Every structure is written in structure tokens, then in C-alpha cells.
Amino acid sequence: MTDMNRPSPAAIAIVDVDWSLAPANARWWAVDEDGRAHWYCTPDIAHMSSFWFSDQIPAPTFGFAGDWRTSLIERLK
């Protein structure tokens, strides 16, 4: 039985993310289903609130051409 929601190994693409272009608090880079890439920043608690939030900042795609579900890359510490 195959899981239709899982990308095949052939759909996984390698991308070289240039972290020097990222905001200082960017923790992840990913491409969404619509083909747009974003930096995802370290989550924080909003001032005077009781919920988490995380900035989503437009980013270059760096030529990513694979399945968007495999694009999440965490910044090395």
C-alpha cells in the first residue's frame, strides 16, 4: 500500500540555501505549495497575548524544483 501524500524519493531535491541572506532570527527555510519560498523565524510569544507566533518572510527559492513537502531546511547552529 502506498501513501499518496508522501513524496517519492525521486521528488526530493537538494537545495543550497544561502543563510547569509536570511534574517538573523530565521530558523527554517521552505517552499510552500504555491512555489514561493519563505524564511520561518524562531517562534515567540506575542506581547500582551497568550499565543505563539512566528514571522514568515519572503525568501529566494534558490532554484528549488522538488516537491514542496520535502523543502523544509533547518538552519545549522
C-alpha positions as CSV (number, residue, x, y, z in Angstrom):
1,M,0.0,0.0,0.0
2,T,1.4,3.4,-1.0
3,D,0.8,6.7,0.8
4,M,-0.2,9.2,-1.8
5,N,0.6,12.1,0.5
6,R,4.3,11.1,0.8
7,P,6.6,12.3,-1.9
8,S,8.6,9.6,-3.7
9,P,12.4,9.6,-3.2
10,A,12.7,11.0,-6.8
11,A,10.7,14.0,-5.7
12,I,13.2,15.1,-3.1
13,A,15.5,17.8,-4.4
14,I,18.7,19.2,-2.9
15,V,19.0,22.9,-2.5
16,D,21.9,25.0,-1.2
17,V,20.3,27.7,1.0
18,D,22.4,30.8,1.4
19,W,21.9,31.6,5.0
20,S,23.9,34.8,4.7
21,L,20.7,36.2,3.1
22,A,18.5,35.2,5.9
23,P,17.3,37.4,8.8
24,A,19.2,36.9,12.0
25,N,16.3,35.1,13.7
26,A,15.4,32.9,10.7
27,R,15.5,29.2,11.8
28,W,14.0,27.5,8.8
29,W,13.7,27.9,5.0
30,A,11.0,26.2,3.0
31,V,9.0,26.4,-0.3
32,D,5.2,26.4,0.0
33,E,2.8,24.5,-2.3
34,D,2.4,27.7,-4.4
35,G,6.1,27.7,-5.2
36,R,7.0,30.7,-3.0
37,A,9.9,30.4,-0.5
38,H,9.9,31.9,3.0
39,W,12.2,32.2,5.9
40,Y,10.5,31.0,9.1
41,C,11.7,32.7,12.2
42,T,12.1,31.4,15.7
43,P,8.7,31.5,17.4
44,D,8.0,33.9,20.2
45,I,5.1,34.8,22.5
46,A,3.3,37.9,21.3
47,H,3.5,40.9,23.8
48,M,0.3,41.1,25.9
49,S,-1.0,37.8,24.5
50,S,-1.2,34.1,25.3
51,F,-0.2,32.6,21.9
52,W,2.8,31.8,19.9
53,F,3.7,33.5,16.6
54,S,6.4,33.1,14.0
55,D,7.4,35.5,11.3
56,Q,7.2,34.3,7.7
57,I,9.4,36.4,5.5
58,P,9.7,36.1,1.7
59,A,12.9,34.4,0.6
60,P,14.6,33.4,-2.6
61,T,13.8,29.9,-4.0
62,F,17.5,29.1,-4.6
63,G,16.3,27.2,-7.7
64,F,14.4,24.6,-5.7
65,A,12.4,22.4,-8.1
66,G,11.4,19.4,-5.9
67,D,8.3,18.5,-4.0
68,W,7.4,21.4,-1.6
69,R,6.7,18.9,1.2
70,T,10.4,18.0,1.3
71,S,11.8,21.5,1.2
72,L,11.9,22.4,5.0
73,I,15.5,23.0,5.9
74,E,16.6,24.0,9.4
75,R,19.5,26.4,9.9
76,L,22.6,24.9,11.5
77,K,23.6,26.3,14.8
